[in-house]
Structures are given as structure tokens and as C-alpha cells.
């Protein structure tokens, strides 16, 4: 199957104090049975200073609406930006040693042709033994894991989220066009338009190069999730490479925001049960979608040649479907804070969407209000006015 490629886009170290949450065995009660999932625990990090300039519980307001942010970076002691991290780093090796590899399926490490975007081969066969989304759109793992979050159970819910953030400032030829759309533009706009909250799926490299924007998104009450360090199709990673992608993103988020997310979204949606099992054992539940705007493909830096009118048509169709009363559940919608086109499209349509749908973060529509291992953060299950 062809997957669109975004062009833009634990430790046993001697002398370190370990910081982690206790392992938990996750169970789900149903009316007829109890389902037991693989053990899950927070990743372990070396001792680090507490995050600065961030809230220590959910922030109901007031919010900072300044239009510029500091541009310092946090790159020391982290992997090179936008490069696959070295899995032999001692911190990654310690994280690897935390995983029970007997619980990780022996699915193949896949190959994606960089010129065509096609996986070769592009299927595991008709039985899809590893629940490979890129082949079959499978969202119900075939091992002892919960289903991915991929839709909103309640009719009328619109699960709002943005991938690939935080939207960094450009340098060079695109700066004049793009930088007025870079963060905190979208975050301020969301506060000013109904105090709207969203899930933000952050790329670790973008957090490292613009930590002040990640802090702003977090302080504004958005739910932060992992979107890997360098944005690879994850089934093309070896087991150790997958751990490295997750580990460094989790660590930079912990250093910058003070929290450890329990959620992640695979770049391009590329995930199978091997990658799910690794993510789960590192404390994260997989978040997918069922409505895709394809906004990333519009003409802009890092984009493609999809006419914006096509994306307008998706929004028009979804709104018409909801008004017709023919929906049986709500929807998680894939959007991006990638460039001027994607942010502009979101801001164009969200006021209309808010009139037709109950717009809440993708996790909140699935009744997840404690998205971090730090349990003092409890998010509201509905949109509330900002306190002043």
C-alpha cells in the first residue's frame, strides 16, 4: 500500500537517580468478562531538573496570549535533530532492557521505497497476522492489547488533534510566508475561539528546537502525545530503533513539560503489533483516526500538490453527513500544524465545525482525562470557558 511521506517532515547509568512510575497490569471490565493486557509501565529517565515555566496541574486559565516566544533550543545530550537516534546509546539500551521481548511479536522489519512511498512487499497476506494498519487499516491488535483509539464512541463528537508540532519558525526563503503561522499562532487562535482544546502529537525534534512552543501548548491545556523523534514509518524500524524513537521523544517532553505521555500516534499511521507492543510497554496507547483531511498534501513547504478545494470538500462532506443524522459514532480527525496551509485550513473550518459537532480532544472523546503518568493532571471532559 502506498503511504504518503511528509517531506518536512530506563537507565542503568552509574551515578544516576532513576525516576519512573510503578508497572501496572491493565485490565478492562466489561459486563461479561475482564480483559487482561500486557503489563505497562512508565519509561525510566536519569534524574533531571524539574521543568520550568510550566503548570503543575491542568490550567483552566487565564492563558498567555503573547504572540512571540523565546527561540532557545535544547539539543545538548540529545540525538541529532531529524535523524534516527542511535539505539546503542546507554540510555536507550537501558530502556530496551526494560521491555519483555517475549511479548513483542516477531513481525518483519519493513521496507518503504523512498521514491514511491510504497512498502515492498505491501501486505502480510489476507489474514494480516500482525494487524498492519498500512496494509489493512487494522486497529484491533491480535495480541493482548486494547484497540487503538481511532474514533469517538459518541455520535456528534469531533476528536480534534494536530500532528507534527510544535510548528517551528522557518529561516531562509519560506520565513516571510510561514512564520506568521508558526506557534503560538494556532494555540492563541484556539483560546480565542471558544477556548478550544486539542490533542497535540509532538515530534521530539521539533520540541528540542522550539521548547517554548511546546510549553505554550501544554500550558494552554492541550493534551500532549508522542509522534516520535524523527518521524519515520515505524514498521521500517528495528526493535531497538523503535525504542530509541520513543525514548528520546518521551525524555524531551518530560524535560520540557514535566509530563510523560501515555499516548502516541504513528507517523503515516504506519503501525503493526510489533510496534504497538513496544509502545505499550513504554507506557503508550496508540491513537489513530477515521477521518483524514489530507491537509499535509496541499501546496506549501513540506506539502504536495493537493488542491485546497479538495480538502474543503472533505469538511463539507463530513458536516453534511453529521447534519443528515446518518452517523453511528463520532470521529477522530487527522490534521496538522505543519505549515501555513494546514493551520489556515484548520482555522477556516473550525468555527463551522464547532456549530455542528461537539469538538473535544481525540483522547477526551474516548473518556481519557488523565493522559500522563503524572496523575495530578486531570483534564475536563468538555469544553469550558477560560477563567480570567
KOLLUMFI-31397 format. One line per 2 residues: number of its first residue (from 1); their letters; for each residue x, y, z of N, C-alpha, C. Coordinates in steps of 0.2 Angstrom, whole numbers. Example, Ala and Ser with C-alpha at 12.3 -4.5 7.8 and 13.67 -1.06 7.14 Angstrom:
% residues 2
1 = AS = 66:-28:39:62:-22:39:66:-16:39; 64:-11:35:68:-5:36:64:0:39 .
END
This chain:
% residues 388
1 = XX = 4:-6:0:0:0:0:4:6:0; 3:11:-4:6:17:-4:5:22:2 .
3 = XX = 10:24:5:9:29:11:12:35:9; 8:41:10:11:47:9:17:49:14 .
5 = XX = 22:52:11:28:54:15:28:61:16; 28:63:23:29:70:24:36:72:23 .
7 = XX = 37:77:18:43:80:17:47:84:22; 43:88:26:45:92:31:49:89:36 .
9 = XX = 43:86:34:44:82:40:44:74:39; 73:21:164:76:16:160:83:15:161 .
11 = XX = 86:18:165:93:18:164:97:15:169; 102:12:167:107:9:172:113:13:172 .
13 = XX = 113:19:170:119:23:170:122:24:177; 128:22:179:130:23:186:130:30:188 .
15 = XX = 128:31:194:128:38:197:121:42:196; 117:39:192:110:42:190:105:40:195 .
17 = XX = 101:44:197:95:43:201:90:41:196; 86:35:197:81:33:192:74:37:194 .
19 = XX = 70:39:189:64:41:190:59:38:186; 54:35:189:49:31:185:43:30:189 .
21 = XX = 38:27:185:31:25:188:31:18:189; 27:15:194:27:8:195:23:5:189 .
23 = XX = 26:-1:188:22:-5:182:15:-7:184; 11:-7:179:4:-9:181:2:-14:176 .
25 = XX = -3:-18:178:-6:-23:173:-13:-20:172; -14:-19:166:-20:-15:164:-26:-20:163 .
27 = XX = -31:-19:166:-37:-23:165:-43:-18:163; -48:-21:159:-54:-18:157:-60:-22:159 .
29 = XX = -64:-19:163:-70:-23:165:-76:-22:160; -79:-28:158:-85:-27:153:-90:-31:157 .
31 = XX = -96:-31:154:-102:-34:158:-101:-41:158; -97:-44:154:-97:-52:154:-90:-54:156 .
33 = XX = -84:-50:155:-78:-53:156:-73:-47:158; -67:-49:161:-61:-45:162:-56:-47:157 .
35 = XX = -54:-41:153:-48:-42:148:-42:-40:152; -37:-44:151:-30:-43:154:-25:-41:149 .
37 = XX = -22:-35:149:-17:-33:144:-10:-34:146; -6:-34:141:1:-34:143:3:-29:149 .
39 = XX = 8:-31:153:10:-26:158:12:-19:155; 11:-14:158:13:-7:156:16:-3:161 .
41 = XX = 21:0:160:25:5:164:27:11:161; 29:16:165:32:22:163:39:21:161 .
43 = XX = 42:24:156:49:24:155:53:27:161; 59:25:161:64:27:166:69:32:163 .
45 = XX = 70:38:167:74:43:165:80:44:170; 85:47:168:90:49:173:87:55:177 .
47 = XX = 89:56:183:87:62:186:88:68:182; 83:72:182:83:79:178:80:84:183 .
49 = XX = 82:90:181:79:96:185:71:96:183; 67:99:188:60:100:186:59:105:180 .
51 = XX = 54:103:176:53:108:170:51:115:173; 53:120:169:52:127:171:47:130:167 .
53 = XX = 43:135:170:38:139:166:33:135:163; 31:130:167:25:126:165:20:125:171 .
55 = XX = 14:123:170:9:122:175:10:115:178; 8:114:184:9:108:188:2:104:189 .
57 = XX = -3:107:186:-9:104:185:-13:107:180; -19:104:178:-22:107:172:-24:114:173 .
59 = XX = -23:118:168:-23:125:168:-30:127:165; -35:130:169:-41:132:167:-41:139:165 .
61 = XX = -35:143:165:-34:149:163:-33:154:169; -31:160:168:-30:163:161:-24:161:158 .
63 = XX = -24:162:151:-19:160:147:-15:166:144; -8:164:143:-4:169:140:-5:169:132 .
65 = XX = -7:175:130:-8:176:123:-3:180:119; 3:181:122:8:184:118:10:181:112 .
67 = XX = 12:185:107:12:182:100:19:180:98; 24:181:102:31:178:101:33:174:107 .
69 = XX = 38:170:105:41:165:111:48:165:110; 52:164:116:59:163:115:61:157:110 .
71 = XX = 67:158:107:69:153:102:75:149:104; 76:148:111:81:144:113:80:137:111 .
73 = XX = 85:133:111:84:126:109:87:121:115; 85:115:115:88:110:120:90:104:116 .
75 = XX = 96:105:113:99:99:109:105:96:112; 108:99:118:114:95:121:111:89:124 .
77 = XX = 115:84:123:114:77:126:108:73:123; 105:76:117:100:73:113:103:71:106 .
79 = XX = 99:66:103:102:64:96:101:70:91; 105:69:86:104:75:80:97:76:78 .
81 = XX = 95:82:77:88:83:75:87:80:68; 81:77:68:78:74:62:82:68:59 .
83 = XX = 86:65:64:90:59:62:87:54:66; 88:48:64:86:42:68:91:41:73 .
85 = XX = 89:41:80:93:40:85:97:34:85; 103:34:88:107:28:89:105:24:94 .
87 = XX = 103:18:92:100:13:98:105:11:102; 111:12:101:117:9:106:118:14:111 .
89 = XX = 115:20:111:116:24:117:114:21:124; 118:22:129:117:18:135:110:19:138 .
91 = XX = 107:25:137:100:27:140:95:23:136; 96:22:129:92:18:125:92:11:127 .
93 = XX = 99:8:128:100:2:130:96:0:136; 96:4:141:93:3:147:85:3:146 .
95 = XX = 83:7:142:76:7:140:74:0:137; 78:-2:132:77:-9:129:77:-14:134 .
97 = XX = 81:-14:139:81:-19:144:75:-19:149; 71:-14:149:65:-14:152:59:-17:149 .
99 = XX = 60:-19:143:55:-22:139:55:-30:139; 50:-33:140:49:-40:140:48:-42:132 .
101 = XX = 54:-44:129:54:-45:122:50:-52:120; 49:-56:125:45:-62:123:37:-60:122 .
103 = XX = 35:-54:123:29:-51:122:28:-47:116; 33:-46:112:33:-42:106:33:-47:100 .
105 = XX = 28:-47:96:28:-51:90:34:-51:85; 36:-56:82:41:-56:78:39:-54:71 .
107 = XX = 36:-49:70:34:-46:63:40:-44:60; 40:-44:53:46:-42:49:47:-34:50 .
109 = XX = 54:-32:49:55:-25:48:54:-24:41; 50:-19:40:48:-17:33:52:-12:29 .
111 = XX = 51:-12:23:55:-8:18:50:-3:15; 51:3:15:47:8:11:51:11:6 .
113 = XX = 49:10:-1:53:14:-6:53:21:-5; 58:24:-4:58:32:-3:56:36:-9 .
115 = XX = 56:33:-15:54:37:-21:46:36:-22; 43:30:-21:36:29:-22:32:30:-16 .
117 = XX = 35:29:-10:31:28:-4:28:21:-3; 29:17:-8:26:10:-7:30:5:-3 .
119 = XX = 27:2:1:30:-4:5:31:-10:0; 37:-13:1:39:-18:-3:41:-24:2 .
121 = XX = 37:-30:2:31:-31:0:26:-26:4; 20:-26:1:15:-21:4:9:-25:8 .
123 = XX = 10:-31:9:5:-35:13:8:-41:16; 5:-43:22:7:-49:25:2:-55:23 .
125 = XX = -2:-54:18:-7:-59:16:-14:-57:19; -19:-61:17:-26:-60:18:-27:-60:25 .
127 = XX = -24:-64:29:-25:-65:36:-22:-59:41; -18:-55:38:-15:-50:42:-13:-51:49 .
129 = XX = -8:-56:50:-7:-59:56:-4:-54:61; -2:-48:59:1:-43:64:-3:-36:64 .
131 = XX = -9:-36:62:-13:-30:62:-9:-24:59; -7:-25:53:-3:-20:50:-8:-14:47 .
133 = XX = -8:-9:50:-13:-3:48:-11:-1:41; -5:-1:39:-3:2:32:-6:-3:26 .
135 = XX = -7:-9:28:-10:-14:23:-18:-14:24; -20:-15:30:-27:-17:30:-31:-12:35 .
137 = XX = -28:-6:37:-31:-1:42:-33:-5:48; -30:-10:50:-32:-14:56:-30:-10:62 .
139 = XX = -35:-9:67:-35:-5:73:-36:-9:79; -37:-16:78:-39:-21:84:-33:-26:84 .
141 = XX = -28:-24:89:-22:-29:89:-24:-36:90; -20:-40:87:-21:-48:88:-17:-51:93 .
143 = XX = -14:-47:98:-11:-49:104:-15:-45:110; -12:-46:116:-16:-44:122:-15:-37:123 .
145 = XX = -18:-33:118:-18:-25:119:-24:-23:117; -26:-17:120:-33:-14:119:-33:-11:111 .
147 = XX = -39:-10:109:-39:-7:102:-36:0:102; -34:2:96:-31:8:96:-37:13:97 .
149 = XX = -36:19:99:-41:24:99:-41:27:92; -47:26:88:-47:28:81:-54:31:79 .
151 = XX = -58:31:84:-65:35:83:-67:38:89; -72:42:89:-76:44:95:-82:40:96 .
153 = XX = -83:37:102:-89:32:103:-95:36:102; -96:42:104:-102:46:105:-103:50:98 .
155 = XX = -109:49:96:-112:52:90:-111:60:91; -108:63:86:-108:70:86:-101:73:89 .
157 = XX = -97:69:92:-91:71:94:-86:71:88; -82:77:88:-76:78:83:-70:78:88 .
159 = XX = -66:73:87:-60:72:91:-54:76:87; -53:82:90:-48:87:87:-41:85:89 .
161 = XX = -36:85:84:-29:84:85:-25:87:80; -19:88:81:-14:91:76:-8:87:77 .
163 = XX = -5:85:71:1:81:71:7:86:69; 13:84:71:19:86:68:22:93:72 .
165 = XX = 18:95:77:21:101:81:27:100:85; 28:105:89:26:112:88:29:115:81 .
167 = XX = 24:119:78:26:122:72:32:127:73; 38:125:71:44:129:72:44:135:67 .
169 = XX = 48:140:69:49:146:65:54:144:59; 52:146:53:57:145:47:62:150:47 .
171 = XX = 68:148:44:73:153:42:74:152:34; 77:157:31:78:156:24:72:159:20 .
173 = XX = 71:156:14:66:159:9:59:158:11; 57:153:15:50:152:17:48:157:24 .
175 = XX = 53:160:27:51:163:33:46:168:33; 46:173:28:41:178:27:34:175:26 .
177 = XX = 33:170:23:27:167:21:24:163:27; 29:159:30:27:154:35:27:157:43 .
179 = XX = 31:161:44:32:162:52:26:166:55; 22:169:51:16:172:55:11:166:57 .
181 = XX = 12:160:54:8:155:56:11:150:61; 17:151:62:21:147:67:18:148:74 .
183 = XX = 19:143:78:17:144:85:20:150:89; 16:154:93:10:151:96:4:154:92 .
185 = XX = 4:155:85:-2:157:82:-8:153:83; -7:146:81:-13:142:82:-16:141:89 .
187 = XX = -11:141:94:-13:140:101:-17:146:103; -15:152:101:-18:158:103:-25:158:100 .
189 = XX = -25:156:94:-32:156:90:-37:151:93; -34:146:95:-39:141:99:-42:144:105 .
191 = XX = -38:147:109:-40:150:115:-45:155:114; -44:159:108:-49:165:107:-55:162:103 .
193 = XX = -55:156:101:-61:153:98:-64:148:102; -67:150:107:-71:145:112:-66:141:117 .
195 = XX = -60:144:118:-56:140:122:-55:133:120; -54:132:114:-54:125:111:-48:121:113 .
197 = XX = -49:115:115:-43:111:117:-42:105:111; -36:103:111:-35:98:106:-30:93:108 .
199 = XX = -29:87:105:-23:83:106:-17:86:101; -11:87:104:-5:89:100:0:83:100 .
201 = XX = 1:80:94:5:75:93:12:78:91; 17:78:96:23:82:95:29:77:93 .
203 = XX = 33:80:88:39:77:86:44:79:90; 48:74:93:53:76:98:58:81:95 .
205 = XX = 60:80:89:65:85:86:62:92:86; 56:93:85:53:99:85:52:102:92 .
207 = XX = 51:98:97:51:100:104:58:103:106; 63:99:104:70:101:105:72:108:102 .
209 = XX = 70:109:96:72:115:93:67:121:94; 61:120:98:57:125:100:53:123:106 .
211 = XX = 57:122:111:53:120:118:48:125:120; 50:132:119:45:137:122:38:136:119 .
213 = XX = 37:133:112:31:132:109:28:126:113; 32:121:114:29:115:117:26:117:124 .
215 = XX = 30:121:128:27:123:134:21:127:134; 20:131:128:14:135:127:8:131:126 .
217 = XX = 9:126:121:4:121:120:2:117:126; 6:115:130:5:112:136:1:116:141 .
219 = XX = 4:122:142:1:127:147:-6:129:145; -7:129:139:-14:131:136:-19:125:137 .
221 = XX = -17:120:140:-22:115:141:-23:109:136; -19:109:131:-20:104:126:-16:97:129 .
223 = XX = -19:92:126:-16:85:128:-10:84:124; -5:82:127:2:81:123:3:74:122 .
225 = XX = 4:71:116:6:64:114:12:64:110; 15:58:110:21:57:106:20:56:99 .
227 = XX = 25:59:95:24:57:87:31:55:85; 35:52:89:42:50:88:47:56:87 .
229 = XX = 53:54:87:59:59:87:60:61:80; 60:57:74:62:59:68:57:58:62 .
231 = XX = 51:55:64:45:54:60:46:49:55; 49:43:56:49:38:51:43:34:51 .
233 = XX = 42:30:46:37:25:46:39:19:51; 36:18:56:39:15:62:40:7:60 .
235 = XX = 36:4:56:37:-3:55:43:-4:51; 47:1:48:53:0:45:59:1:50 .
237 = XX = 57:2:56:62:2:62:63:-5:64; 70:-6:66:71:-12:70:68:-11:77 .
239 = XX = 68:-16:81:65:-15:88:69:-10:92; 76:-10:92:80:-6:95:79:1:93 .
241 = XX = 78:2:86:77:9:83:70:12:86; 65:7:86:59:10:88:59:12:95 .
243 = XX = 63:8:100:63:11:107:67:18:107; 72:18:103:76:25:103:71:31:101 .
245 = XX = 67:29:95:62:35:93:58:37:99; 55:32:102:50:33:108:54:36:114 .
247 = XX = 60:34:115:63:36:122:65:43:122; 68:45:116:70:52:116:65:57:116 .
249 = XX = 59:55:112:53:60:112:50:60:119; 50:54:122:47:55:129:51:59:134 .
251 = XX = 58:58:133:63:61:138:62:69:137; 62:71:130:62:78:129:56:81:131 .
253 = XX = 50:78:131:44:80:133:44:81:141; 47:76:144:47:76:151:52:82:154 .
255 = XX = 57:83:150:62:89:152:58:95:151; 55:96:145:52:102:144:45:104:147 .
257 = XX = 41:99:148:34:100:151:33:97:158; 37:92:159:37:89:166:32:83:166 .
259 = XX = 29:81:160:25:76:160:27:70:155; 25:64:156:26:58:152:20:56:149 .
261 = XX = 19:57:143:13:55:139:12:47:139; 5:46:140:3:38:139:0:37:132 .
263 = XX = 2:41:127:-2:41:121:4:43:115; 2:40:110:7:41:104:3:40:97 .
265 = XX = 5:43:92:2:42:85:8:40:81; 7:35:77:12:33:72:13:38:66 .
267 = XX = 18:40:64:19:44:58:16:40:52; 12:43:48:9:40:42:4:35:44 .
269 = XX = 3:34:50:-2:29:53:2:22:53; 8:22:51:11:15:50:13:12:57 .
271 = XX = 9:6:58:10:3:64:8:-4:63; 11:-9:67:8:-16:67:9:-18:75 .
273 = XX = 8:-24:76:8:-26:83:14:-27:86; 20:-27:82:26:-27:85:28:-20:88 .
275 = XX = 26:-15:84:27:-8:86:22:-6:92; 16:-8:91:11:-7:97:14:-10:103 .
277 = XX = 16:-16:103:19:-19:109:24:-16:112; 29:-13:108:35:-9:111:32:-3:114 .
279 = XX = 28:1:110:25:7:113:21:6:119; 17:1:120:13:-1:126:18:-2:132 .
281 = XX = 23:-6:131:27:-7:136:31:-1:138; 32:4:134:35:10:136:30:15:138 .
283 = XX = 24:13:140:19:17:143:13:20:139; 13:18:132:9:22:127:4:18:124 .
285 = XX = -2:21:123:-8:18:119:-8:21:112; -9:17:107:-9:20:100:-15:24:99 .
287 = XX = -15:30:96:-20:34:94:-20:35:86; -26:33:83:-26:33:76:-32:38:74 .
289 = XX = -35:37:68:-40:42:66:-45:38:61; -51:41:60:-55:38:55:-57:43:50 .
291 = XX = -56:49:51:-57:54:45:-50:58:44; -48:58:38:-42:61:36:-42:67:32 .
293 = XX = -40:73:34:-41:79:29:-36:79:24; -31:75:24:-25:75:19:-22:82:18 .
295 = XX = -23:86:24:-21:93:23:-14:94:22; -10:89:24:-2:90:23:0:90:16 .
297 = XX = -5:88:11:-3:87:4:-4:93:0; -7:99:4:-8:105:0:-2:108:-2 .
299 = XX = -2:113:-7:5:116:-9:7:121:-3; 13:119:0:16:123:5:23:120:6 .
301 = XX = 27:123:10:33:119:12:32:113:16; 35:107:13:34:101:16:27:98:14 .
303 = XX = 24:101:9:17:98:7:18:95:0; 12:95:-4:12:92:-10:8:96:-15 .
305 = XX = 4:93:-19:0:97:-24:-7:96:-24; -10:94:-18:-17:93:-17:-21:100:-17 .
307 = XX = -26:101:-22:-29:107:-22:-33:108:-15; -32:114:-12:-36:116:-6:-43:114:-6 .
309 = XX = -46:115:-12:-53:114:-13:-55:107:-12; -50:102:-13:-52:95:-11:-52:94:-4 .
311 = XX = -48:98:0:-49:97:7:-55:101:10; -57:106:7:-63:109:8:-69:105:7 .
313 = XX = -68:101:2:-74:96:0:-74:90:6; -69:88:9:-69:84:14:-73:87:20 .
315 = XX = -72:93:22:-75:96:28:-83:97:26; -84:99:20:-91:100:18:-95:93:18 .
317 = XX = -92:88:16:-95:81:16:-96:79:23; -91:80:28:-92:77:35:-98:81:38 .
319 = XX = -98:88:37:-103:92:40:-110:90:37; -110:89:31:-117:86:28:-119:80:31 .
321 = XX = -114:75:32:-116:69:35:-118:69:42; -115:74:46:-117:74:53:-124:78:53 .
323 = XX = -126:82:49:-132:86:48:-138:81:46; -136:76:42:-141:71:39:-143:66:45 .
325 = XX = -139:66:50:-141:61:55:-140:54:54; -135:53:49:-134:46:47:-127:43:51 .
327 = XX = -125:46:56:-119:44:59:-120:40:65; -116:34:66:-117:30:71:-112:31:77 .
329 = XX = -107:35:76:-102:36:81:-99:43:79; -95:46:83:-91:52:82:-84:50:78 .
331 = XX = -80:55:77:-74:54:73:-68:57:76; -62:54:75:-56:57:76:-53:59:70 .
333 = XX = -51:66:69:-50:69:63:-42:70:63; -39:69:57:-32:70:56:-31:76:53 .
335 = XX = -27:81:57:-25:87:54:-18:89:57; -15:94:54:-8:95:55:-6:102:57 .
337 = XX = -2:104:61:1:110:62:8:111:59; 8:110:52:14:109:48:16:115:45 .
339 = XX = 11:119:42:13:125:38:7:130:38; 8:135:34:3:140:33:-4:137:30 .
341 = XX = -3:132:26:-9:129:23:-13:125:28; -10:121:31:-13:116:36:-16:120:42 .
343 = XX = -13:125:45:-15:129:50:-21:133:47; -20:136:42:-25:141:39:-32:137:37 .
345 = XX = -31:131:35:-37:127:34:-41:125:40; -37:123:45:-40:122:52:-44:128:54 .
347 = XX = -41:134:54:-44:140:56:-50:142:52; -50:140:46:-55:142:41:-61:138:43 .
349 = XX = -61:131:45:-66:127:45:-69:126:53; -64:127:58:-66:125:64:-72:129:67 .
351 = XX = -73:135:66:-79:139:68:-85:135:66; -86:133:59:-91:130:57:-92:123:60 .
353 = XX = -87:119:61:-87:113:64:-89:113:71; -87:118:74:-90:119:81:-97:120:82 .
355 = XX = -100:123:77:-108:124:77:-111:117:76; -108:112:73:-111:106:70:-109:100:75 .
357 = XX = -103:100:77:-101:94:81:-99:97:89; -98:92:93:-96:93:100:-88:92:99 .
359 = XX = -84:98:98:-77:97:97:-73:97:103; -70:91:104:-66:90:110:-59:86:108 .
361 = XX = -54:86:112:-48:82:110:-50:75:109; -46:72:104:-47:65:102:-47:60:108 .
363 = XX = -42:61:113:-42:57:119:-48:58:123; -50:64:124:-56:66:129:-62:62:126 .
365 = XX = -63:62:119:-69:59:116:-69:52:118; -63:49:120:-63:42:122:-63:41:129 .
367 = XX = -65:46:133:-65:46:140:-58:46:144; -53:48:140:-47:48:143:-45:55:146 .
369 = XX = -45:56:152:-44:63:155:-38:63:159; -34:58:160:-28:58:163:-22:55:158 .
371 = XX = -20:59:154:-16:57:148:-9:56:150; -7:57:156:1:56:158:1:52:164 .
373 = XX = 8:49:164:9:45:170:9:50:177; 10:56:176:9:61:182:2:62:183 .
375 = XX = -1:58:187:-9:58:188:-12:64:191; -8:69:193:-11:75:195:-14:79:190 .
377 = XX = -13:78:183:-16:81:178:-22:78:176; -28:81:177:-34:78:176:-38:84:171 .
379 = XX = -39:82:165:-42:86:160:-50:86:160; -53:91:159:-61:91:159:-63:87:153 .
381 = XX = -69:85:154:-72:80:148:-76:84:143; -76:91:144:-80:95:139:-76:102:139 .
383 = XX = -78:106:134:-75:112:133:-78:117:138; -74:121:141:-76:126:146:-73:133:144 .
385 = XX = -76:138:146:-74:145:145:-67:145:149; -63:149:147:-57:151:150:-58:155:156 .
387 = XX = -55:153:162:-55:158:168:-51:164:167; -53:169:169:-50:176:168:-47:178:175 .
END
